[in-house]
Amino acid sequence: MDVSTNNRTSTGITNIVIFGTKAFAEIAHYHFTYDSPHSVAAFTVDAAYLKEPTFKGLPVVPFEEVEKQFPPAKYGMFVAIGFHKLNRERAAKVAEAEAKGYRLESFVSSRADIAPDLQVGPNTMIMEHASIHPFVRIGRNTVIWSATRIAFHARIGDHCWIVSPIFGESITVGDYAFIGLNATIGPGISIGKSNVIGAGALVFKDTKDFEVYKGQASKPSRAPSNRLRNF
């Protein structure tokens, strides 16, 4: 796992380009603009998907030519692609950006409750109100959404998408995993690579690679709400 020390001002580069112009790119723009030392200079997408010349009031340039207008010696990049194909699309674009020479910047919210020894890899985002205990390592290109709870000695892999679950201590999450809203992973559990752990799922045993766990969906009561006495 390629891990760098969490320091929001560790790089001398302050201007960045965001890859993407969809919902996650909009979120990334907001966080980097209002809660980081970085300034967003532009957006970039593959030329085949460039539909409008601007996004959020900033220029959108073809990724194939981005280094000509925004050279990697002066600009960093953040790849804001969702969890499509189990995060592999985002991982591939991260590799392409690095091949162009860009430093991939990370974001750690000032409103996250994190230990000072937290270590994160490049192109990782930790949103507000996440709670992360000491001795935790988070890999490359991983997204930690708001209200996620990660107990001590956890190891989160590369290219993961973590949507507000609760992790017990000393858990391990394999690369390319998706962990859904309010899922609970028990202490000491190892989650395999490319797992999909659905919203509300309870996992208290180790999982194998490429497994899928679904939470139990609530079923409606036979009694309608207008017959409930306490409401």
N, C-alpha and C positions, 0 to 999 in steps of 0.2 A: 504494500500500500504506500503510495507516494504521499507523504504527509508533511505539511509545513506548519510552523508555529503560528497560532492565532495572533495576528497583530494587524489591525485594520489600517495602519499607516506604514507597513513594512516595505512597500514598494515606492520608488520615487515617482512612478507614473500616476498622475491624478486624473487624466482624461481617458475615458473608455468608450468603446463601441459595443453595443448590444446586438447579438445575433438574434433575429426574430422580430416579428411585428404583431404577435397575437397576445392572448391574455397574460401569459407568463412574462413576456417581454414588457408588457405594461406594468406589471407588478415589480419587475426588476428595476425598471426606470424609476418608479416611485421610491423604492428603498434606497437605491444608490444616490438619488437626487436629494432626498430629505434626511438620510440617516447614515451618511458615509462621507469620507474625505474626497470621494471621486466626483467628477462631473461627467455626465453622459454627453458625448459630442455628436453621435450619430447612431443609426441603426443599420444593419446589413442583413440581407437575405440572398439566397441563391437567385440568380438573374431570372430564372423561369418563374419565380414566385413574386417578383417585384411588380406590384400593381399600382402603387402610389409613390410619388417622389418624396413624401414626408410622412412622419409618424410622430405624434406628440410634439409637433412643431419643429422636429429635427429632420435632417436629410436621411433618406434611405438609399444606400448604395449597393450595387451588386457585390456579393461576396467574392466573386472571381476577380474583382478589381479593387477591393477595399484597401489593400496595402498601398496602393498608389496615392489615394487621398488621405488615408489615415495610417501612416507607416508604423509598424510595430515597435520601432525605437522610441516613439513618442506616445503611443496609445496602447492601453490594455484592452482586453475583450472579456465579455461575459456571454456565454451561450445560453440563451433562454428558450429552450425547447422542452416540451413536456415529457411525459413518460411513454410516448408512443413506441411500440415494438420493445416493450420492457426496457426503456431508457437507452436503447441502442442507437437511435437516431441522434440523440443528444451526445452520446459518447463518440460517435463517428465525427460529428461536427467539431467537438472539442479537439480531436486528433488533427483535423484539418486546420483549425485555427493555430494550433501549436506548430504544425508543419510550416505555416506561413511566418512563424517567428513571434507570435503574440504571447504575452504573458496573460494567463487566465486569472482574473481577479475573483476573489470570494467576498461574500457579504455576511457579516454577523451583526444582527440587530443590537443596538444599544439597549433595547428593552427586553432582550433575552436574559434569562437568569443562568449564567454560565460560570463554570469554574475558571480561574485564571490560567490553569494549565491545559485548557482545551486545545487540541490539535486538529486542524482541518486541512484538507487538500485543496488544490485549485478548482475554480469554478463550482464552489460549494456555497449554498445559501442557507442561513439559519435565520428564521423569521422571529418576530416579536413573541414574547411570552413562552418561548421554548424554555424548558428547564433541563439543564445538563449538569450532572454531578462531576466531581473530580475524576481524573484518570480515564477520560473518554477520548477515543480517537475516531475521527470521521474522515472517510476517504475522499477521493477525487470525485468532483462532478456529482455531488449528492445534495438533494434538496430536503431540508428539514422544515416542515410547516409549523405554524403557530400552535402553541399548546402541547407540543410533543414533550413527553417526559422520558428522559434517559438516565438510568441509574449508573452508579460508578462502575468503572472497569469495562464498560461496553466498547465493542469494536464494530463500527458501521462500515461496510465495504464501499467500493467505488460504484458510481453510476446508480445510486439508489434514489427512490422517491418515497419520502416518509411523511404521512399525512396524519399528524396528531395522535399517535398511539401512546401506550404506556409500556416502557421497557423495564424489566427487572434488571438487577445488577448482574454483571459479568456475562451479558448476552453477546452473541456474535451474529451479525447480519451479513450474508453473502452478497457479492457483487450483483448488480442489476435487479435487486429486489424492489418490490412495491409493497408497502405496508399501509393499509387503509385506516380510515378515520375510526378512532376509539378501539382499535385492536389492542389486545393485551398479550405481551410476550413474557412468559414466566422467567424467573431468575435462572441464570446458567444455561439458557436454551441457545442452541445454534440453529439459525435459519439458513437454509441452503441457498445456493445461487439461483437467480431468476425465479424466485418464489413470488407468488401473488397471495398476500394475506389480506383478505377482504375486510370491509368495515365491520367492526364489532366482533371479529373472530377472537377466540381464546386459544392460545397455543402454549401447551405445557409439556411438549416433548420435542426433541430435535426433528427437523424436517430435512427431506432430501432435495436435491436440485430439481428445479422446474415444477415443484408441487404448487397446488392451489388450495387455499383454505377459505371457506365461505362462512361468514357469520350468520347466525339464525335471524331471519327477518321476523318482526312481530306480526302477528295475525290480528285482525280486528275482532273485538268482542261481539258476541251475538246481540248484546243489549245496545241500543242506540244511545248516543250521548244525552239526549233529552230525557232519558229515564234514570240517569245517575243522580242520586240524592245529594251528594256532596259538591256538586258543581252547578 
